Amino acid sequence: MKVILKKDYIHLGREGEIKEVRNGYARNFLIPRKIATPATEGAIKALKASEERRKKKIEQKNKALNELSSKISQVTLSFTRAKNDEGQMFGSVAKSDIIKALKAVNIELDKEHIDLKTPLKEFGSFEVGVNLSMDIKTKFKVNITSS
């Protein structure tokens, strides 16, 4: 089944691209989540007609994401966690903790933007990656100290 992507999707492609995907993937995942629409003849004509408008929209979006990227790269988050008698950390610092701390400094991100495979379970300083789009990536520092 051919679909037109309505927004950038890291695993598939960029907004406005026409992709061939399996029927079930389109019907059960992409279309219900409004990531894509079926690529009918009318939809393809409308896509070509609105191409200039879409390019301007993408430029504005990339400009805003670049500004956000530079703002994020200057951030250093600090967390304090308890430790046991052996010096190991109780708990961890997960994506949800990072998102709450970023909201405190007026940066709104979704969980899927933060590139953290597993929660941080050690004391120290770490760099955490952020994928704002397929092209725009940045990092910020996270410091974890013991209480």
C-alpha positions as CSV (number, residue, x, y, z in Angstrom):
1,M,0.0,0.0,0.0
2,K,1.3,3.5,-0.8
3,V,1.0,6.2,1.8
4,I,1.9,9.8,2.1
5,L,3.7,10.8,5.3
6,K,2.0,13.6,7.1
7,K,5.0,14.2,9.4
8,D,8.6,13.1,9.9
9,Y,8.8,9.5,11.2
10,I,12.3,8.4,12.0
11,H,11.7,4.8,11.0
12,L,10.1,5.5,7.7
13,G,10.9,9.0,6.2
14,R,10.1,12.7,5.9
15,E,6.9,14.6,5.7
16,G,5.4,14.6,2.2
17,E,7.2,11.5,1.0
18,I,5.3,8.7,-0.7
19,K,6.3,5.3,0.7
20,E,5.3,1.7,0.0
21,V,4.4,-0.1,3.2
22,R,2.6,-3.3,4.1
23,N,-1.2,-3.0,4.3
24,G,-1.5,-3.9,7.9
25,Y,1.3,-1.5,9.0
26,A,-0.5,1.3,7.2
27,R,-4.0,0.5,8.4
28,N,-3.2,-0.5,12.0
29,F,-0.3,1.9,12.9
30,L,0.4,4.7,10.5
31,I,-3.1,5.9,9.6
32,P,-4.7,5.7,13.0
33,R,-1.8,7.7,14.6
34,K,-2.1,10.3,11.8
35,I,1.5,9.7,10.6
36,A,0.3,8.9,7.1
37,T,-2.6,8.9,4.7
38,P,-3.4,6.6,1.8
39,A,-1.7,7.8,-1.4
40,T,-4.8,8.1,-3.7
41,E,-4.6,10.0,-7.0
42,G,-6.4,13.0,-5.5
43,A,-4.1,13.0,-2.4
44,I,-1.0,12.9,-4.7
45,K,-2.3,15.8,-6.8
46,A,-3.0,17.8,-3.6
47,L,0.5,17.0,-2.3
48,K,2.1,18.3,-5.5
49,A,0.0,21.5,-5.5
50,S,0.9,22.3,-1.9
51,E,4.6,21.5,-2.2
52,E,5.8,25.2,-2.0
53,R,3.8,25.8,1.1
54,R,5.1,22.6,2.7
55,K,8.7,23.7,2.0
56,K,8.2,27.0,3.7
57,K,6.6,25.2,6.7
58,I,9.6,22.8,6.9
59,E,12.1,25.7,6.8
60,Q,10.2,27.5,9.7
61,K,10.1,24.3,11.6
62,N,13.8,23.6,11.1
63,K,14.7,27.1,12.2
64,A,12.6,26.7,15.4
65,L,14.2,23.3,16.1
66,N,17.7,24.7,15.6
67,E,17.0,27.4,18.1
68,L,15.7,24.8,20.6
69,S,18.7,22.7,19.9
70,S,21.1,25.5,20.8
71,K,19.0,26.2,24.0
72,I,19.1,22.5,25.0
73,S,22.9,22.2,24.4
74,Q,23.5,24.8,27.1
75,V,21.5,23.1,29.8
76,T,23.0,21.1,32.6
77,L,20.5,19.2,34.8
78,S,21.4,18.2,38.3
79,F,19.8,15.3,40.3
80,T,20.4,14.2,43.8
81,R,19.8,10.5,44.8
82,A,20.3,8.6,48.0
83,K,23.0,5.9,48.3
84,N,23.3,2.8,50.3
85,D,26.2,1.7,52.6
86,E,28.2,0.3,49.6
87,G,27.9,3.6,47.7
88,Q,25.3,2.4,45.2
89,M,22.5,4.6,44.1
90,F,18.9,4.0,45.3
91,G,16.6,4.4,42.3
92,S,17.7,5.9,39.0
93,V,17.2,8.9,36.7
94,A,14.8,8.0,33.9
95,K,13.4,9.9,30.9
96,S,10.4,11.0,32.9
97,D,12.7,12.7,35.5
98,I,14.7,14.4,32.7
99,I,11.5,15.7,31.1
100,K,10.2,17.1,34.4
101,A,13.6,18.9,34.9
102,L,13.5,20.3,31.4
103,K,10.0,21.6,31.9
104,A,11.3,23.5,34.9
105,V,13.7,25.4,32.6
106,N,10.9,26.0,30.0
107,I,11.9,23.3,27.5
108,E,9.1,21.0,26.4
109,L,10.1,17.6,24.9
110,D,8.4,14.2,24.4
111,K,9.9,11.0,25.7
112,E,10.7,9.8,22.2
113,H,13.0,12.7,21.6
114,I,15.3,11.8,24.5
115,D,18.0,9.2,23.5
116,L,18.4,7.3,26.7
117,K,18.4,3.5,26.3
118,T,18.3,2.7,30.0
119,P,17.8,4.8,33.1
120,L,21.0,6.3,34.6
121,K,21.9,4.2,37.7
122,E,25.3,5.6,38.7
123,F,26.6,8.8,40.2
124,G,28.6,11.1,37.9
125,S,28.3,13.3,34.9
126,F,26.6,12.0,31.7
127,E,25.7,13.4,28.3
128,V,22.2,12.6,27.1
129,G,21.3,12.9,23.4
130,V,18.2,14.5,22.1
131,N,16.8,13.8,18.6
132,L,14.6,16.7,17.6
133,S,14.2,15.5,14.1
134,M,16.0,13.3,11.6
135,D,18.7,15.9,11.0
136,I,18.7,17.9,14.2
137,K,20.3,16.2,17.2
138,T,21.9,17.7,20.3
139,K,23.2,16.7,23.7
140,F,23.0,18.1,27.2
141,K,24.7,17.3,30.5
142,V,23.2,15.4,33.5
143,N,25.0,15.5,36.8
144,I,23.9,13.0,39.5
145,T,25.2,13.4,43.0
146,S,24.6,11.5,46.3
147,S,22.7,13.0,49.2
